[in-house]
Amino acid sequence: MPHISECLMKRNLKPTDLRDMTLGQLQVIVNDLHSQIESLNEELVQLLLIRDELHMEQDAMLVDIEDLTRHAESQQKHLAERTLSK
């Protein structure tokens, strides 16, 4: 029998194929699917953690940009006031 994962991913297994399999072969398919689900869930968790880290970094950068913008505006206002008072 070809690799079970490949058959399932390509949908090569037909209902008649499954019906003709032994209980042991069907159990192998079930175990393989459980293994794939577990692996994909672990990958998803890692990707979600990375996404959360990136969101926190982005939020920190936006706060820094906001602070720098306020500081630049304050400096510009201060310079404009000094220029007018001369």
N, C-alpha and C positions, 0 to 999 in steps of 0.2 A: 504494500500500500504506500502511495507517495506520502510526503510529509503532510501531516494532518493540518498544520497551520496554513500551509500553502493552499491546500484544497478548500479550507473554510474561507480564507481571505478571497480566493478567486470564485467562490461559490460553485466549485466543481462537484460537490457532493449533492446528489439528488435524493429526494425522499426514498426512492427505491434502493439507493446505495445504503442509506441508513437502516432501512428495513432489513436488508440482507446481512447486516453486520452482527457479530456476536455481542453479547453483553459486555465482554471484556474490551472489545474494540470501541464500543460506545463510551465506556468508562474512560478510556484513554482520551477520547475526544473531549469529554466533559472536563477531565483533569487539565488538558491542554488549554481549554477555554478559561478555566479558573486561573491558570498560571498567567495567561495573557492579560486577563482582567487585573490581576494583582500588579503585574509589571506596569501596565498603563496607568493604574491608579497611583503608583509610586512616582512615575514620571510626571503625572499631573500635579501631584503635591509639590514636587521640586520646582516645576514651572510656576506654580502659584506663589511659592515662597520668593522666587526670583522677581516675579511681577510686583509683589508687595514691597520688596526692597527697592525696586526701581521707582515705585510710586512715592516711597518715603524720600528717596534722593531727590526726586523731582519737586516734591513739596518743599524740601529744604532749599533747593535752588531758587524756587519762586519767592520764598521769604527773603532770601539774600538779595534777589533782584529788587524786590519791593523796598527793602531797607536802603539799598544803594540809590534807588530812584529818589526816595525821600531825601536822602542826604544830598544828592546832586541838586535837587530842587531848592533845598535849604541854602546850599552854598550859592546857587545862582541868585536867589532872592537877596542874600546877604551882600553879594557883590554889587547887585543893582542898587541897593540902598546906599552902599558906600560911594558908588559913582554919583548918585544924585546929591549926596551931602557935600560933595567937593565943589 
